[in-house]
Amino acid sequence: MRLLLAEDERDLSRALCTILERSKYSVDAVFDGEEALAYLNSNNYDGLILDIMMPKIDGLTLLRTIRSQKNPIPVLLLTAKSEIDDKVVGLDAGANDYLTKPFAAKELLARIRAMTRELAHAVNTSLRTGNLTLDLAAFTLSSPSGSFRLTNKEFQMFQLLMGNPGQIISSERFLERIWGYDSEAENNVVWVYISYLRKKLAALKANVQIKAVRNAGYYLEELP
């Protein structure tokens, strides 16, 4: 699941990114409302964590803008304000939930799970291809021969492959979707993670292979 974090306090942003990535989320971080709007207009996200007090475009204005554009993305507002009226204004502007600073990491993660629950239930809790099952809750890839708990990047890559059967996924799409819009990672890092996944497929005796198409990308192929 990919999230956009719009928070102008850079130390807090770094801490939140660490928490979210350890919980298997892919996160892009931006530091003002104008940048957040540009990212939302050019990328697909499963949720937005949005600070109200931001430069250039404040959070409430940004929220009203994306709702006027019919963008249904789940939004969790972050703010230092705790007054009831501020919460009401935020929710009336189209937020799904509201969290007042300071907050515990466990509460943040619970709020994110709650606001994205409808999205999560819209898809299966597991994906299956051939004799493989990818558990989207436990982050495990299994076959009748065993199972592996995948790392964050491995999980997201295999989820993208299994969720798009027969579709070629380019290295650029992997990088943008998983490493982030501003990542300096190069295409060879995708190949490295593909090799990790191939080794796990061999160990699981999978009847599914990750096939490469020269200058195009990768896809899953079920063996006869």
Accessible surface in RSA format (square Angstrom, percent):
REM  Atomic radii and reference values for relative SASA: ProtOr
REM  Chains: A
REM  Algorithm: Lee & Richards
REM  Probe-radius: 1.40
REM  Slices: 20
REM RES _ NUM      All-atoms   Total-Side   Main-Chain    Non-polar    All polar
REM                ABS   REL    ABS   REL    ABS   REL    ABS   REL    ABS   REL
RES MET A   1    54.79  28.4  36.75  24.3  18.04  43.0  41.70  35.5  13.09  17.3
RES ARG A   2     6.04   2.5   5.81   3.0   0.23   0.5   1.54   2.1   4.49   2.7
RES LEU A   3     0.00   0.0   0.00   0.0   0.00   0.0   0.00   0.0   0.00   0.0
RES LEU A   4     0.00   0.0   0.00   0.0   0.00   0.0   0.00   0.0   0.00   0.0
RES LEU A   5     0.00   0.0   0.00   0.0   0.00   0.0   0.00   0.0   0.00   0.0
RES ALA A   6     0.00   0.0   0.00   0.0   0.00   0.0   0.00   0.0   0.00   0.0
RES GLU A   7     0.00   0.0   0.00   0.0   0.00   0.0   0.00   0.0   0.00   0.0
RES ASP A   8    51.96  36.4  37.21  37.0  14.74  34.9   4.64  10.9  47.31  47.2
RES GLU A   9    91.26  52.4  83.83  63.4   7.43  17.7  37.75  73.0  53.51  43.7
RES ARG A  10   132.98  55.8 127.54  65.0   5.45  13.0  42.74  58.4  90.25  54.7
RES ASP A  11   106.06  74.3  97.09  96.6   8.97  21.2  38.58  90.8  67.49  67.3
RES LEU A  12    45.63  25.4  40.45  28.9   5.18  13.0  44.39  31.2   1.24   3.3
RES SER A  13     1.47   1.2   1.47   2.0   0.00   0.0   0.10   0.2   1.37   1.9
RES ARG A  14   143.91  60.4 139.32  71.0   4.60  10.9  75.72 103.5  68.20  41.3
RES ALA A  15    49.77  45.8  39.89  61.6   9.88  22.5  48.51  68.3   1.25   3.3
RES LEU A  16     3.77   2.1   3.77   2.7   0.00   0.0   3.77   2.6   0.00   0.0
RES CYS A  17    20.72  15.7  20.72  23.1   0.00   0.0  11.31  28.7   9.41  10.1
RES THR A  18    57.66  41.0  55.16  55.9   2.50   6.0  30.57  41.1  27.08  40.9
RES ILE A  19    47.10  26.8  44.60  33.2   2.50   6.0  46.67  33.6   0.44   1.2
RES LEU A  20     0.01   0.0   0.01   0.0   0.00   0.0   0.01   0.0   0.00   0.0
RES GLU A  21    71.72  41.2  68.79  52.0   2.93   7.0  13.96  27.0  57.76  47.2
RES ARG A  22   193.78  81.4 164.13  83.7  29.65  70.6  64.24  87.8 129.54  78.5
RES SER A  23    36.06  30.5  20.78  27.7  15.28  35.2  17.68  37.7  18.38  25.7
RES LYS A  24    29.22  14.3  25.63  15.7   3.59   8.5   5.36   4.8  23.86  25.4
RES TYR A  25    23.76  11.1  23.73  13.5   0.03   0.1  12.36   9.3  11.40  14.0
RES SER A  26     4.11   3.5   1.14   1.5   2.96   6.8   3.50   7.5   0.61   0.8
RES VAL A  27    16.77  11.0   0.00   0.0  16.77  40.4   0.33   0.3  16.44  44.6
RES ASP A  28     8.77   6.1   5.43   5.4   3.34   7.9   5.14  12.1   3.62   3.6
RES ALA A  29    31.88  29.3  14.11  21.8  17.77  40.4  14.11  19.9  17.77  47.1
RES VAL A  30     0.00   0.0   0.00   0.0   0.00   0.0   0.00   0.0   0.00   0.0
RES PHE A  31    52.37  26.2  50.05  31.0   2.32   6.0  50.05  30.3   2.32   6.6
RES ASP A  32    18.70  13.1  18.70  18.6   0.00   0.0   1.75   4.1  16.95  16.9
RES GLY A  33     0.00   0.0   0.00   N/A   0.00   0.0   0.00   0.0   0.00   0.0
RES GLU A  34    95.82  55.0  93.36  70.6   2.45   5.8  27.17  52.5  68.65  56.1
RES GLU A  35    55.35  31.8  49.39  37.4   5.96  14.2  23.29  45.0  32.07  26.2
RES ALA A  36     0.00   0.0   0.00   0.0   0.00   0.0   0.00   0.0   0.00   0.0
RES LEU A  37    33.64  18.7  33.64  24.1   0.00   0.0  33.64  23.6   0.00   0.0
RES ALA A  38    56.94  52.4  47.69  73.6   9.25  21.0  53.89  75.9   3.05   8.1
RES TYR A  39    12.60   5.9  12.34   7.0   0.26   0.7  11.02   8.3   1.58   2.0
RES LEU A  40    13.64   7.6   2.19   1.6  11.45  28.8   2.22   1.6  11.42  30.7
RES ASN A  41    97.92  67.5  60.01  58.0  37.90  91.3  27.45  66.1  70.47  68.1
RES SER A  42    66.40  56.1  35.72  47.7  30.68  70.7  42.63  90.8  23.77  33.3
RES ASN A  43    14.52  10.0   0.00   0.0  14.52  35.0   5.51  13.3   9.01   8.7
RES ASN A  44   121.10  83.5 115.34 111.5   5.76  13.9  24.63  59.3  96.47  93.2
RES TYR A  45    23.67  11.0   0.33   0.2  23.34  60.7   0.85   0.6  22.82  28.1
RES ASP A  46    26.34  18.5  24.40  24.3   1.94   4.6   3.10   7.3  23.25  23.2
RES GLY A  47     0.00   0.0   0.00   N/A   0.00   0.0   0.00   0.0   0.00   0.0
RES LEU A  48     0.00   0.0   0.00   0.0   0.00   0.0   0.00   0.0   0.00   0.0
RES ILE A  49     0.00   0.0   0.00   0.0   0.00   0.0   0.00   0.0   0.00   0.0
RES LEU A  50     0.00   0.0   0.00   0.0   0.00   0.0   0.00   0.0   0.00   0.0
RES ASP A  51     3.69   2.6   3.69   3.7   0.00   0.0   0.00   0.0   3.69   3.7
RES ILE A  52     7.51   4.3   7.51   5.6   0.00   0.0   7.51   5.4   0.00   0.0
RES MET A  53   111.76  57.9 105.38  69.7   6.38  15.2 100.65  85.6  11.10  14.7
RES MET A  54    16.22   8.4   0.00   0.0  16.22  38.6   3.20   2.7  13.02  17.2
RES PRO A  55    66.62  48.6  54.39  49.6  12.23  44.5  66.28  54.7   0.34   2.1
RES LYS A  56   152.05  74.2  96.49  59.2  55.56 132.3  68.37  61.5  83.68  89.1
RES ILE A  57    40.05  22.8  36.28  27.0   3.77   9.1  40.05  28.8   0.00   0.0
RES ASP A  58    57.29  40.1  53.82  53.6   3.47   8.2  22.68  53.4  34.62  34.5
RES GLY A  59     0.00   0.0   0.00   N/A   0.00   0.0   0.00   0.0   0.00   0.0
RES LEU A  60    30.69  17.1  30.69  22.0   0.00   0.0  30.69  21.6   0.00   0.0
RES THR A  61    61.22  43.5  60.15  61.0   1.07   2.6  44.38  59.6  16.84  25.5
RES LEU A  62     0.40   0.2   0.11   0.1   0.29   0.7   0.40   0.3   0.00   0.0
RES LEU A  63     0.00   0.0   0.00   0.0   0.00   0.0   0.00   0.0   0.00   0.0
RES ARG A  64   117.75  49.4 111.27  56.7   6.48  15.4  53.55  73.2  64.20  38.9
RES THR A  65    40.65  28.9  35.98  36.5   4.67  11.1  23.44  31.5  17.21  26.0
RES ILE A  66     0.46   0.3   0.46   0.3   0.00   0.0   0.46   0.3   0.00   0.0
RES ARG A  67    55.69  23.4  45.58  23.2  10.11  24.1  36.45  49.8  19.24  11.7
RES SER A  68    81.92  69.2  51.12  68.2  30.79  70.9  49.50 105.4  32.41  45.4
RES GLN A  69    91.57  51.2  63.06  46.1  28.51  67.9  38.58  82.1  52.99  40.2
RES LYS A  70   175.51  85.6 151.39  92.9  24.12  57.4 103.49  93.1  72.02  76.7
RES ASN A  71    37.84  26.1  32.47  31.4   5.38  12.9  10.96  26.4  26.88  26.0
RES PRO A  72   119.33  87.0  95.42  87.0  23.91  86.9 104.28  86.1  15.04  93.5
RES ILE A  73     8.88   5.1   3.39   2.5   5.49  13.2   8.82   6.3   0.07   0.2
RES PRO A  74    21.82  15.9  21.74  19.8   0.08   0.3  21.82  18.0   0.00   0.0
RES VAL A  75     0.00   0.0   0.00   0.0   0.00   0.0   0.00   0.0   0.00   0.0
RES LEU A  76     0.00   0.0   0.00   0.0   0.00   0.0   0.00   0.0   0.00   0.0
RES LEU A  77     0.00   0.0   0.00   0.0   0.00   0.0   0.00   0.0   0.00   0.0
RES LEU A  78     0.00   0.0   0.00   0.0   0.00   0.0   0.00   0.0   0.00   0.0
RES THR A  79     0.23   0.2   0.03   0.0   0.19   0.5   0.19   0.3   0.03   0.1
RES ALA A  80    78.26  72.0  56.46  87.1  21.80  49.6  56.70  79.9  21.56  57.1
RES LYS A  81    82.58  40.3  78.09  47.9   4.49  10.7  44.51  40.1  38.07  40.6
RES SER A  82    67.92  57.4  56.68  75.6  11.24  25.9  24.28  51.7  43.64  61.1
RES GLU A  83   105.47  60.6  98.71  74.7   6.75  16.1  57.78 111.8  47.68  38.9
RES ILE A  84   120.35  68.5 116.91  87.1   3.45   8.3 116.91  84.2   3.45   9.3
RES ASP A  85   108.83  76.2 106.46 106.0   2.37   5.6  30.47  71.7  78.36  78.2
RES ASP A  86    36.96  25.9  35.43  35.3   1.53   3.6   3.36   7.9  33.60  33.5
RES LYS A  87    68.71  33.5  68.71  42.2   0.00   0.0  22.42  20.2  46.29  49.3
RES VAL A  88    72.15  47.5  71.04  64.3   1.11   2.7  72.15  62.7   0.00   0.0
RES VAL A  89    61.98  40.8  58.88  53.3   3.11   7.5  61.23  53.2   0.76   2.1
RES GLY A  90     0.00   0.0   0.00   N/A   0.00   0.0   0.00   0.0   0.00   0.0
RES LEU A  91    82.81  46.1  69.88  50.0  12.92  32.5  70.09  49.2  12.72  34.2
RES ASP A  92   117.79  82.5  83.10  82.7  34.69  82.0  30.60  72.0  87.18  86.9
RES ALA A  93    12.70  11.7   0.14   0.2  12.56  28.6   7.57  10.7   5.13  13.6
RES GLY A  94    24.35  30.0   0.00   N/A  24.35  30.0  19.50  53.5   4.85  10.9
RES ALA A  95    11.11  10.2   0.00   0.0  11.11  25.3   0.00   0.0  11.11  29.4
RES ASN A  96    80.59  55.6  47.57  46.0  33.02  79.5  10.12  24.4  70.46  68.1
RES ASP A  97    33.46  23.4  32.81  32.7   0.66   1.6   5.87  13.8  27.60  27.5
RES TYR A  98    14.37   6.7   7.04   4.0   7.33  19.1   7.04   5.3   7.33   9.0
RES LEU A  99     5.00   2.8   4.30   3.1   0.70   1.8   5.00   3.5   0.00   0.0
RES THR A 100    35.34  25.1  26.39  26.8   8.95  21.3  24.63  33.1  10.72  16.2
RES LYS A 101    33.44  16.3  23.77  14.6   9.67  23.0  19.64  17.7  13.80  14.7
RES PRO A 102   136.27  99.3 114.17 104.1  22.10  80.3 119.21  98.4  17.07 106.1
RES PHE A 103    41.49  20.8   9.27   5.7  32.22  83.8  17.73  10.7  23.76  68.0
RES ALA A 104    62.47  57.4  49.08  75.7  13.38  30.4  58.36  82.2   4.10  10.9
RES ALA A 105    40.81  37.5  31.20  48.1   9.61  21.9  32.57  45.9   8.24  21.8
RES LYS A 106   175.46  85.6 170.40 104.6   5.06  12.0 114.94 103.5  60.52  64.5
RES GLU A 107    65.75  37.7  59.79  45.2   5.95  14.2  26.88  52.0  38.87  31.7
RES LEU A 108     0.00   0.0   0.00   0.0   0.00   0.0   0.00   0.0   0.00   0.0
RES LEU A 109    27.26  15.2  27.26  19.5   0.00   0.0  27.26  19.1   0.00   0.0
RES ALA A 110    40.40  37.1  36.71  56.7   3.69   8.4  37.51  52.8   2.89   7.7
RES ARG A 111    66.18  27.8  65.86  33.6   0.32   0.8  13.45  18.4  52.73  32.0
RES ILE A 112     0.00   0.0   0.00   0.0   0.00   0.0   0.00   0.0   0.00   0.0
RES ARG A 113   126.12  53.0 121.15  61.8   4.96  11.8  51.61  70.5  74.50  45.2
RES ALA A 114    47.81  44.0  33.49  51.7  14.32  32.6  33.61  47.3  14.20  37.6
RES MET A 115    20.26  10.5   1.68   1.1  18.58  44.2  11.31   9.6   8.95  11.9
RES THR A 116     4.27   3.0   4.23   4.3   0.04   0.1   0.04   0.1   4.23   6.4
RES ARG A 117   119.65  50.2 117.95  60.1   1.70   4.0  38.68  52.9  80.97  49.1
RES GLU A 118   150.68  86.5 140.93 106.6   9.75  23.2  60.06 116.2  90.63  74.0
RES LEU A 119    70.47  39.2  64.34  46.0   6.13  15.4  68.27  47.9   2.19   5.9
RES ALA A 120    39.09  35.9  33.71  52.0   5.38  12.2  36.58  51.5   2.50   6.6
RES HIS A 121   129.36  70.7 101.88  70.8  27.48  70.3  59.59  61.4  69.77  81.2
RES ALA A 122    80.15  73.7  37.93  58.5  42.22  96.1  49.83  70.2  30.33  80.3
RES VAL A 123    86.42  56.9  74.32  67.3  12.10  29.2  82.43  71.6   3.98  10.8
RES ASN A 124   106.60  73.5  98.41  95.1   8.19  19.7  13.92  33.5  92.68  89.6
RES THR A 125    96.50  68.6  89.81  91.0   6.69  15.9  62.36  83.8  34.14  51.6
RES SER A 126    15.47  13.1  13.95  18.6   1.51   3.5   7.78  16.6   7.69  10.8
RES LEU A 127    36.47  20.3  34.81  24.9   1.66   4.2  36.47  25.6   0.00   0.0
RES ARG A 128   171.06  71.8 138.86  70.8  32.20  76.7  54.09  73.9 116.97  70.9
RES THR A 129    28.08  20.0  21.98  22.3   6.10  14.5  22.07  29.6   6.01   9.1
RES GLY A 130    36.78  45.4   0.00   N/A  36.78  45.4   5.23  14.4  31.55  70.7
RES ASN A 131    46.95  32.4  31.09  30.0  15.86  38.2  26.73  64.3  20.22  19.5
RES LEU A 132     1.27   0.7   0.00   0.0   1.26   3.2   0.04   0.0   1.22   3.3
RES THR A 133    35.67  25.4  35.40  35.9   0.26   0.6  16.70  22.4  18.96  28.7
RES LEU A 134     0.00   0.0   0.00   0.0   0.00   0.0   0.00   0.0   0.00   0.0
RES ASP A 135    48.49  34.0  48.49  48.3   0.00   0.0   6.52  15.3  41.97  41.9
RES LEU A 136    32.80  18.3  19.63  14.0  13.18  33.1  19.92  14.0  12.88  34.7
RES ALA A 137    79.43  73.0  54.86  84.7  24.58  55.9  62.86  88.5  16.57  43.9
RES ALA A 138    40.22  37.0  34.06  52.6   6.16  14.0  40.22  56.6   0.00   0.0
RES PHE A 139    36.73  18.4  36.73  22.7   0.00   0.0  36.73  22.3   0.00   0.0
RES THR A 140    35.19  25.0  35.03  35.5   0.16   0.4  24.78  33.3  10.41  15.7
RES LEU A 141     0.00   0.0   0.00   0.0   0.00   0.0   0.00   0.0   0.00   0.0
RES SER A 142    33.67  28.4  33.24  44.4   0.43   1.0  15.46  32.9  18.21  25.5
RES SER A 143    15.38  13.0   0.03   0.0  15.35  35.4   5.87  12.5   9.51  13.3
RES PRO A 144   123.52  90.0  77.66  70.8  45.86 166.7  91.14  75.2  32.38 201.2
RES SER A 145    63.45  53.6  23.09  30.8  40.36  93.0  16.42  35.0  47.02  65.9
RES GLY A 146    33.20  40.9   0.00   N/A  33.20  40.9  31.69  87.0   1.52   3.4
RES SER A 147    71.70  60.6  44.74  59.7  26.96  62.1  10.31  22.0  61.39  86.0
RES PHE A 148    70.78  35.4  66.25  41.0   4.53  11.8  70.78  42.9   0.00   0.0
RES ARG A 149   148.30  62.3 120.90  61.6  27.40  65.2  56.83  77.7  91.47  55.4
RES LEU A 150     1.60   0.9   0.00   0.0   1.60   4.0   0.20   0.1   1.40   3.8
RES THR A 151    72.68  51.7  67.79  68.7   4.89  11.6  72.51  97.4   0.18   0.3
RES ASN A 152    22.77  15.7  20.42  19.7   2.35   5.7  16.10  38.8   6.67   6.4
RES LYS A 153    50.06  24.4  49.67  30.5   0.39   0.9  13.22  11.9  36.84  39.2
RES GLU A 154     4.93   2.8   4.93   3.7   0.00   0.0   0.01   0.0   4.92   4.0
RES PHE A 155     6.07   3.0   6.07   3.8   0.00   0.0   6.07   3.7   0.00   0.0
RES GLN A 156    13.23   7.4   9.47   6.9   3.76   9.0   4.52   9.6   8.70   6.6
RES MET A 157     0.00   0.0   0.00   0.0   0.00   0.0   0.00   0.0   0.00   0.0
RES PHE A 158     0.00   0.0   0.00   0.0   0.00   0.0   0.00   0.0   0.00   0.0
RES GLN A 159    51.04  28.5  49.65  36.3   1.38   3.3  11.99  25.5  39.05  29.6
RES LEU A 160    20.92  11.6  17.07  12.2   3.85   9.7  20.50  14.4   0.42   1.1
RES LEU A 161     1.00   0.6   0.45   0.3   0.56   1.4   0.45   0.3   0.56   1.5
RES MET A 162     9.47   4.9   0.10   0.1   9.37  22.3   0.73   0.6   8.74  11.6
RES GLY A 163    42.33  52.2   0.00   N/A  42.33  52.2  17.19  47.2  25.14  56.3
RES ASN A 164    34.10  23.5  28.67  27.7   5.43  13.1   4.17  10.0  29.93  28.9
RES PRO A 165   108.24  78.9  84.50  77.0  23.74  86.3  87.46  72.2  20.78 129.2
RES GLY A 166    59.42  73.3   0.00   N/A  59.42  73.3  30.72  84.3  28.71  64.3
RES GLN A 167    81.65  45.7  74.15  54.2   7.50  17.9  31.56  67.2  50.10  38.0
RES ILE A 168    76.03  43.3  57.13  42.6  18.89  45.5  57.13  41.1  18.89  51.3
RES ILE A 169     0.13   0.1   0.00   0.0   0.13   0.3   0.13   0.1   0.00   0.0
RES SER A 170    34.06  28.8  31.97  42.7   2.09   4.8  21.80  46.4  12.26  17.2
RES SER A 171    18.86  15.9  17.05  22.8   1.81   4.2   4.21   9.0  14.64  20.5
RES GLU A 172   104.11  59.8  99.55  75.3   4.56  10.8  63.81 123.4  40.30  32.9
RES ARG A 173    91.75  38.5  86.53  44.1   5.21  12.4  42.07  57.5  49.68  30.1
RES PHE A 174     0.00   0.0   0.00   0.0   0.00   0.0   0.00   0.0   0.00   0.0
RES LEU A 175    22.96  12.8  22.90  16.4   0.05   0.1  22.96  16.1   0.00   0.0
RES GLU A 176    74.78  42.9  71.69  54.2   3.09   7.4  15.14  29.3  59.64  48.7
RES ARG A 177    64.14  26.9  63.73  32.5   0.41   1.0  18.41  25.2  45.73  27.7
RES ILE A 178     7.90   4.5   1.09   0.8   6.80  16.4   1.09   0.8   6.80  18.5
RES TRP A 179    46.45  18.6  24.64  11.9  21.81  51.2  15.32   8.2  31.13  50.5
RES GLY A 180     6.85   8.4   0.00   N/A   6.85   8.4   3.30   9.0   3.55   8.0
RES TYR A 181   110.84  51.7  86.86  49.4  23.97  62.4  46.21  34.7  64.62  79.7
RES ASP A 182    96.51  67.6  72.18  71.8  24.33  57.5  39.82  93.7  56.69  56.5
RES SER A 183    47.80  40.4  12.68  16.9  35.12  80.9  16.85  35.9  30.95  43.4
RES GLU A 184   167.26  96.0 138.93 105.1  28.33  67.4  59.54 115.2 107.72  87.9
RES ALA A 185    36.06  33.2   9.93  15.3  26.13  59.4  21.78  30.7  14.27  37.8
RES GLU A 186   123.29  70.8 115.87  87.7   7.42  17.7  40.06  77.5  83.23  68.0
RES ASN A 187    70.87  48.9  64.95  62.8   5.93  14.3  24.33  58.6  46.54  45.0
RES ASN A 188    99.99  69.0  92.77  89.6   7.22  17.4  36.68  88.3  63.30  61.2
RES VAL A 189    36.44  24.0  34.45  31.2   1.99   4.8  36.44  31.7   0.00   0.0
RES VAL A 190     0.25   0.2   0.25   0.2   0.00   0.0   0.25   0.2   0.00   0.0
RES TRP A 191   141.57  56.8 141.53  68.5   0.04   0.1 122.92  65.5  18.64  30.2
RES VAL A 192    49.77  32.8  49.68  45.0   0.09   0.2  49.77  43.2   0.00   0.0
RES TYR A 193    47.80  22.3  47.80  27.2   0.00   0.0  10.03   7.5  37.78  46.6
RES ILE A 194     0.02   0.0   0.02   0.0   0.00   0.0   0.02   0.0   0.00   0.0
RES SER A 195    23.57  19.9  21.61  28.8   1.96   4.5  16.41  34.9   7.16  10.0
RES TYR A 196    91.37  42.7  89.44  50.9   1.93   5.0  53.34  40.1  38.02  46.9
RES LEU A 197     0.00   0.0   0.00   0.0   0.00   0.0   0.00   0.0   0.00   0.0
RES ARG A 198    84.60  35.5  78.50  40.0   6.11  14.5  39.65  54.2  44.95  27.2
RES LYS A 199   145.32  70.9 136.06  83.5   9.26  22.1  90.05  81.1  55.27  58.9
RES LYS A 200    40.52  19.8  39.77  24.4   0.75   1.8  13.81  12.4  26.70  28.4
RES LEU A 201     9.06   5.0   8.24   5.9   0.82   2.1   8.70   6.1   0.37   1.0
RES ALA A 202    75.21  69.1  50.38  77.8  24.82  56.5  62.49  88.0  12.71  33.7
RES ALA A 203    61.79  56.8  31.64  48.8  30.15  68.6  44.05  62.0  17.74  47.0
RES LEU A 204     3.11   1.7   3.01   2.2   0.10   0.2   3.01   2.1   0.10   0.3
RES LYS A 205   158.08  77.1 137.37  84.3  20.71  49.3  90.45  81.4  67.63  72.0
RES ALA A 206    18.85  17.3   0.17   0.3  18.68  42.5   0.17   0.2  18.68  49.5
RES ASN A 207    51.64  35.6  49.56  47.9   2.08   5.0  22.56  54.3  29.08  28.1
RES VAL A 208     2.46   1.6   0.00   0.0   2.46   5.9   0.00   0.0   2.46   6.7
RES GLN A 209    77.71  43.5  75.89  55.5   1.83   4.3  21.01  44.7  56.70  43.0
RES ILE A 210     6.88   3.9   0.00   0.0   6.88  16.6   0.00   0.0   6.88  18.7
RES LYS A 211    73.91  36.1  72.67  44.6   1.24   3.0  25.58  23.0  48.33  51.5
RES ALA A 212    63.54  58.4  34.98  54.0  28.56  65.0  34.98  49.3  28.56  75.7
RES VAL A 213    53.81  35.4  47.08  42.6   6.73  16.2  50.22  43.6   3.60   9.8
RES ARG A 214   214.15  89.9 184.69  94.1  29.46  70.1  75.38 103.0 138.77  84.1
RES ASN A 215   149.64 103.2  97.32  94.0  52.32 126.0  41.16  99.1 108.48 104.8
RES ALA A 216    42.45  39.0  24.38  37.6  18.07  41.1  32.90  46.3   9.56  25.3
RES GLY A 217     7.70   9.5   0.00   N/A   7.70   9.5   4.85  13.3   2.85   6.4
RES TYR A 218    22.12  10.3  22.12  12.6   0.00   0.0   5.49   4.1  16.63  20.5
RES TYR A 219    47.88  22.4  47.49  27.0   0.39   1.0  23.06  17.3  24.82  30.6
RES LEU A 220    14.87   8.3   4.15   3.0  10.72  27.0   4.28   3.0  10.59  28.5
RES GLU A 221    64.65  37.1  61.24  46.3   3.41   8.1  21.52  41.6  43.13  35.2
RES GLU A 222   101.00  58.0  77.90  58.9  23.10  55.0  21.61  41.8  79.39  64.8
RES LEU A 223    60.80  33.9  52.75  37.7   8.05  20.2  52.96  37.2   7.85  21.1
RES PRO A 224   174.66 127.3 102.53  93.5  72.12 262.2 144.18 119.0  30.47 189.4
END  Absolute sums over single chains surface
CHAIN  1 A    11506.9       9365.7       2141.2       6163.7       5343.2
END  Absolute sums over all chains
TOTAL         11506.9       9365.7       2141.2       6163.7       5343.2
